Amino acid sequence: MGAMPADLILHGGPIFGAEGADALAVRCGRIAAVGPAAEVLSLRGPETVLVPLRGRAVLPGFFDAHVHFLRVGLEKTFYVDLSGARSLSQALELLAAGAKARPGEWVVGRAWDESRWPERRYLERADLDRAVPKQPCYAMRVDGHLLVANTLALARCTRPDGELVDRDLGHLREEAAGELVRAARPDRETLVEALAAASRHAAALGITAVADMPGSDHLPLYQAALRRGTLKTRAFLYLPVDLLPSLRALGIEKGFGSPLLAIQGVKVFADGSLGARTAALSSPYRDGKGTGQLLVERARLARLWAEAEEAGLQVAVHAIGDRAIEEVLAAAELARISPSARHRIEHLELPSASQLDRVAALGLLASMQPNFLQWSGPGGMYAERLGPERDAAIDPHREVLARGIPLALGSDGMPMGPLYGIGLALRPPHPPQRLSWTEAVRAYTEGAAYAVGAEKELGTIARGKRADLVVLSDDPARTTPDKLQVDLTFLGGERVYTREGVR
């Protein structure tokens, strides 16, 4: 008896990671064969869907190793998008237009970036009061660590002035910012639809899986999207560390869930961001505005780490500045973490060479974001905040790989887009940041899958793996990456995205 016919065959183009192969077959959501088209096409049956590649490359579905998925969806459906504002006044015009569109409601702006404006200064309360005088309004900086509120919104902040709250400027940082964000949350239906929008957007970017850093109440929203069938992205969740006692009490270990939605572990913040000047540095910011904020002490982090590991959960620690990275490494050494647990450092932007040696020795994984390179280089925000010497050492992807540290690439949603991030890593401002095409794709697929322990199911194109695939508009070997687009995206063999005009 012959082999069962395939449900889907892609043929006539290079298959990433499969030397000499130009076709693959899918059956029951998994890859059934990879090889020469003449062989793979023998699995064709009367119901088989054939997709001629015509020279286009097939890659494993991209896996965004660090994202805030609900936020990405809300940027598509609810927030006033300020990412395109090229001046402070343009950002205020967008907020004013948003207020007119939603009279009497909260006006929420996201993703402003003063480093792109001629004014080169943060938004302030007085600015928002002029643009939106009669409705509560806040606008979150692109990094999510600094928020500016107008007077009406600031009235909802119950914290006193201090390190995290500046009422004169309307600036809220870290936890204070998070509290106001929660106060302005839209209704549940809007949130569930935002997850669906994020999933659609991910598919258009060739993303089939994400490691999400959600809020403490996002799990019910995910479950609603899953029930409705609007979640078309595999989501691996790193819940806030505050939920660790509940996860332990319930006996939930990493991987608990379904093929589309799984709990992996907990997320801890060691510091803030460079853009908000809250990343913890050993030497002051270039403009003299302090050394940032350390958000967790090593002894507490070590206790959390030991508790999570005992519970069978991963820990993902946000650490950007060298002082925060030092605190994280000291905590890992105190806790005597196991390399087999695959704990992660998120961002790892400003490590020293000796710190990277310790990352390798501890068996920690590096979860990094090459799209952050948009702020590196002469005249960029990182050089402005840190000076040229530290900017030249930031985001050292090459140094991470040189030490054998497992590398997973993601976006942090700034913006979501693997081809954008990979393009920056191929042509970065500084040599330690550079990756080859193959290295970058592997880190955005296989490396990210390894970081959640899913490498046996995802991340490469091989027989038996889930058929999460992306078809690019061309072969990267014959065109520059900036000209590549995503033509088709498949999740478990189901086509979830087709670029307009593509067959």
JOSUL-V992623 format. One record per pair of residues at least 4 apart in sequence whose C-alpha atoms are under 6 Angstrom apart, sorted by sequence separation. I is the first residue (numbers start at 1). J is the second residue. D is the distance in Angstrom with one decimal. If there is no record, write none. Layout:
I;J;D + I;J;D
//
This chain:
26;30;5.4 + 37;41;5.7 + 44;48;5.7 + 74;78;4.9 + 75;79;4.9 + 99;103;5.9 + 128;132;5.7 + 129;133;4.7 + 140;144;6.0 + 149;153;5.6 + 150;154;6.0 + 161;165;4.8 + 166;170;5.7 + 172;176;5.5 + 173;177;5.0 + 203;207;5.3 + 257;261;5.7 + 258;262;5.8 + 284;288;5.9 + 285;289;5.8 + 298;302;5.9 + 301;305;6.0 + 309;313;5.5 + 332;336;5.9 + 351;355;5.8 + 376;380;5.3 + 382;386;5.7 + 383;387;4.5 + 386;390;5.8 + 401;405;5.7 + 418;422;5.9 + 419;423;6.0 + 424;428;5.5 + 435;439;5.9 + 442;446;5.1 + 443;447;4.2 + 444;448;5.8 + 450;454;5.7 + 454;458;5.9 + 490;494;5.1 + 26;31;4.5 + 27;32;5.8 + 74;79;5.8 + 85;90;5.5 + 115;120;5.5 + 141;146;5.5 + 149;154;5.6 + 161;166;5.6 + 166;171;5.1 + 172;177;4.9 + 202;207;4.9 + 225;230;5.2 + 226;231;5.2 + 247;252;5.3 + 257;262;4.3 + 273;278;5.1 + 274;279;5.1 + 308;313;5.1 + 319;324;5.4 + 332;337;5.7 + 359;364;5.4 + 375;380;5.0 + 383;388;5.0 + 400;405;5.6 + 411;416;5.2 + 435;440;5.8 + 442;447;5.9 + 449;454;5.0 + 450;455;4.8 + 490;495;4.3 + 15;21;5.9 + 25;31;5.9 + 26;32;5.1 + 85;91;5.2 + 114;120;5.2 + 141;147;6.0 + 165;171;5.9 + 225;231;5.4 + 256;262;5.3 + 272;278;4.5 + 273;279;4.4 + 284;290;5.2 + 319;325;5.4 + 375;381;5.1 + 376;382;5.4 + 428;434;5.8 + 449;455;5.0 + 489;495;5.9 + 490;496;5.5 + 15;22;5.7 + 25;32;5.3 + 114;121;5.6 + 140;147;4.3 + 165;172;4.8 + 255;262;5.4 + 256;263;5.4 + 272;279;4.4 + 284;291;4.5 + 375;382;5.7 + 489;496;5.7 + 14;22;4.8 + 25;33;5.1 + 99;107;5.8 + 114;122;5.8 + 139;147;5.7 + 164;172;5.6 + 255;263;5.6 + 271;279;5.1 + 383;391;5.2 + 426;434;5.6 + 457;465;4.9 + 489;497;5.0 + 13;22;4.8 + 24;33;5.4 + 82;91;5.9 + 139;148;5.4 + 164;173;4.8 + 254;263;5.8 + 255;264;5.4 + 271;280;5.7 + 382;391;5.7 + 425;434;5.2 + 426;435;5.4 + 449;458;6.0 + 457;466;5.7 + 488;497;5.4 + 12;22;5.3 + 24;34;4.3 + 138;148;5.6 + 254;264;4.1 + 281;291;5.0 + 425;435;5.5 + 426;436;5.9 + 449;459;5.5 + 488;498;4.7 + 11;22;5.8 + 23;34;5.9 + 138;149;4.2 + 254;265;5.9 + 280;291;5.8 + 473;484;5.7 + 487;498;5.8 + 11;23;4.0 + 23;35;5.6 + 137;149;5.9 + 280;292;4.3 + 473;485;5.2 + 487;499;5.0 + 10;23;5.4 + 23;36;5.8 + 137;150;5.6 + 279;292;4.9 + 280;293;5.0 + 446;459;3.9 + 472;485;5.7 + 473;486;5.9 + 10;24;5.5 + 21;35;4.2 + 22;36;5.4 + 23;37;4.9 + 278;292;4.0 + 280;294;5.6 + 445;459;4.6 + 446;460;5.9 + 472;486;4.7 + 473;487;5.4 + 9;24;5.7 + 21;36;4.9 + 22;37;5.8 + 277;292;5.6 + 278;293;5.1 + 472;487;5.3 + 9;25;4.4 + 136;152;4.7 + 137;153;5.6 + 471;487;5.5 + 8;25;5.7 + 136;153;4.4 + 471;488;5.0 + 8;26;5.1 + 422;440;5.9 + 470;488;5.7 + 6;25;5.9 + 7;26;5.8 + 470;489;4.5 + 6;26;5.6 + 7;27;5.1 + 344;364;5.5 + 347;367;5.8 + 469;489;5.8 + 6;27;5.0 + 129;150;5.3 + 149;170;5.0 + 343;364;5.4 + 344;365;4.6 + 345;366;5.4 + 346;367;4.8 + 347;368;4.6 + 469;490;5.0 + 128;150;5.1 + 148;170;5.1 + 271;293;5.8 + 345;367;6.0 + 468;490;5.3 + 148;171;4.6 + 271;294;4.9 + 468;491;4.5 + 125;149;5.6 + 147;171;5.7 + 209;233;5.2 + 211;235;6.0 + 212;236;6.0 + 216;240;5.9 + 270;294;5.9 + 271;295;5.1 + 339;363;4.3 + 468;492;5.2 + 125;150;4.8 + 147;172;5.2 + 208;233;5.0 + 209;234;4.3 + 210;235;5.1 + 211;236;4.7 + 212;237;5.0 + 213;238;5.2 + 214;239;5.9 + 235;260;5.9 + 241;266;5.0 + 270;295;4.9 + 467;492;4.5 + 11;37;5.8 + 146;172;5.9 + 209;235;5.8 + 211;237;5.9 + 234;260;4.3 + 235;261;4.9 + 236;262;5.0 + 237;263;4.8 + 238;264;5.6 + 240;266;5.5 + 241;267;5.4 + 270;296;5.2 + 466;492;5.5 + 467;493;5.0 + 146;173;4.7 + 236;263;5.8 + 237;264;5.5 + 238;265;4.7 + 239;266;4.6 + 240;267;5.1 + 241;268;5.8 + 320;347;5.7 + 80;108;6.0 + 82;110;5.6 + 83;111;4.9 + 145;173;5.7 + 236;264;6.0 + 238;266;4.6 + 239;267;5.8 + 315;343;5.1 + 316;344;4.7 + 317;345;4.9 + 318;346;4.6 + 320;348;5.1 + 322;350;5.3 + 79;108;5.4 + 80;109;4.5 + 81;110;5.5 + 82;111;5.3 + 83;112;5.3 + 108;137;5.7 + 110;139;5.5 + 112;141;4.9 + 113;142;5.8 + 145;174;5.3 + 192;221;5.4 + 238;267;5.5 + 298;327;5.4 + 302;331;4.6 + 306;335;5.7 + 314;343;5.4 + 316;345;5.8 + 317;346;5.6 + 319;348;5.7 + 320;349;4.9 + 321;350;5.3 + 322;351;5.3 + 79;109;5.5 + 82;112;5.0 + 87;117;4.5 + 106;136;5.2 + 107;137;4.6 + 108;138;5.3 + 109;139;4.2 + 110;140;4.8 + 111;141;5.0 + 112;142;5.3 + 147;177;5.8 + 301;331;5.9 + 86;117;5.4 + 104;135;5.9 + 106;137;5.7 + 108;139;5.7 + 111;142;3.6 + 199;231;6.0 + 302;334;6.0 + 199;232;5.7 + 298;331;4.6 + 302;335;4.9 + 196;230;5.2 + 199;233;5.7 + 398;432;5.0 + 409;443;5.4 + 96;131;5.2 + 196;231;5.8 + 398;433;5.6 + 408;443;4.8 + 409;444;4.9 + 96;132;5.7 + 396;432;4.9 + 397;433;4.9 + 398;434;5.8 + 407;443;5.6 + 6;43;5.6 + 396;433;4.6 + 5;43;4.9 + 6;44;5.8 + 392;430;5.8 + 395;433;5.9 + 5;44;5.5 + 92;131;5.7 + 408;447;4.6 + 5;45;5.0 + 8;48;5.3 + 12;52;6.0 + 13;53;5.3 + 281;321;4.9 + 369;409;5.6 + 407;447;5.6 + 408;448;4.4 + 7;48;4.7 + 8;49;4.7 + 9;50;5.0 + 10;51;4.8 + 11;52;5.3 + 12;53;5.0 + 279;320;5.9 + 280;321;4.8 + 281;322;5.4 + 282;323;5.1 + 365;406;5.2 + 366;407;5.0 + 367;408;4.8 + 368;409;5.1 + 369;410;5.0 + 6;48;5.8 + 8;50;6.0 + 11;53;5.6 + 12;54;5.5 + 13;55;4.2 + 279;321;5.1 + 281;323;4.8 + 367;409;5.8 + 369;411;5.1 + 12;55;5.8 + 13;56;5.1 + 14;57;4.9 + 15;58;5.0 + 16;59;5.2 + 280;323;5.3 + 13;57;5.4 + 125;169;5.2 + 280;324;5.3 + 350;394;4.9 + 124;169;5.0 + 125;170;4.5 + 349;394;5.4 + 360;405;5.4 + 124;170;5.9 + 349;395;4.6 + 265;313;4.6 + 269;317;5.9 + 270;318;5.6 + 271;319;5.8 + 265;314;4.4 + 266;315;5.2 + 267;316;4.8 + 268;317;4.8 + 269;318;4.8 + 270;319;5.3 + 265;315;5.7 + 267;317;5.8 + 371;421;4.3 + 370;421;5.0 + 377;429;5.1 + 270;324;5.7 + 370;425;5.7 + 253;312;4.9 + 254;313;5.0 + 253;313;5.3 + 248;311;5.8 + 286;385;5.4 + 285;385;5.7 + 286;386;5.0 + 285;386;5.6 + 286;387;5.9 + 74;194;5.2 + 73;194;4.2 + 73;195;5.4 + 73;197;5.1 + 70;195;5.4 + 73;198;4.1 + 72;198;5.7 + 146;276;5.6 + 62;206;5.8 + 63;207;5.7 + 68;212;5.5 + 62;207;4.4 + 65;210;5.8 + 66;211;5.2 + 67;212;5.0 + 68;213;5.4 + 61;207;5.7 + 62;208;5.9 + 63;209;4.6 + 64;210;4.7 + 65;211;4.9 + 66;212;5.9 + 61;208;5.2 + 63;210;5.4 + 205;417;5.9 + 206;470;5.5 + 115;381;5.7 + 206;489;5.5 + 204;497;5.8 + 203;497;5.7 + 65;408;5.9 + 65;409;5.5 + 66;410;4.8 + 65;410;4.3 + 67;412;4.2 + 64;410;4.3 + 66;412;5.2 + 67;413;5.4 + 63;444;5.6 + 62;444;5.8 + 63;445;5.1 + 62;445;5.2 + 65;448;5.2 + 63;448;5.9 + 60;459;5.8 + 60;460;5.5 + 60;461;5.8 + 61;468;5.0 + 61;469;4.3 + 60;469;4.6 + 61;470;5.1 + 59;469;5.9 + 59;470;5.3 + 58;470;5.7 + 58;471;4.6 + 57;471;5.8 + 57;472;5.5 + 56;472;5.9 + 56;473;5.8 + 56;474;4.3 + 57;475;4.9 + 56;475;5.1 + 33;463;5.5 + 32;463;5.3 + 31;463;4.9 + 31;464;5.3 + 30;464;5.7 + 31;465;5.6 + 30;465;5.5 + 30;466;4.3 + 31;467;5.3 + 30;467;4.7 + 29;467;5.6 + 29;492;4.2 + 29;493;4.8
//
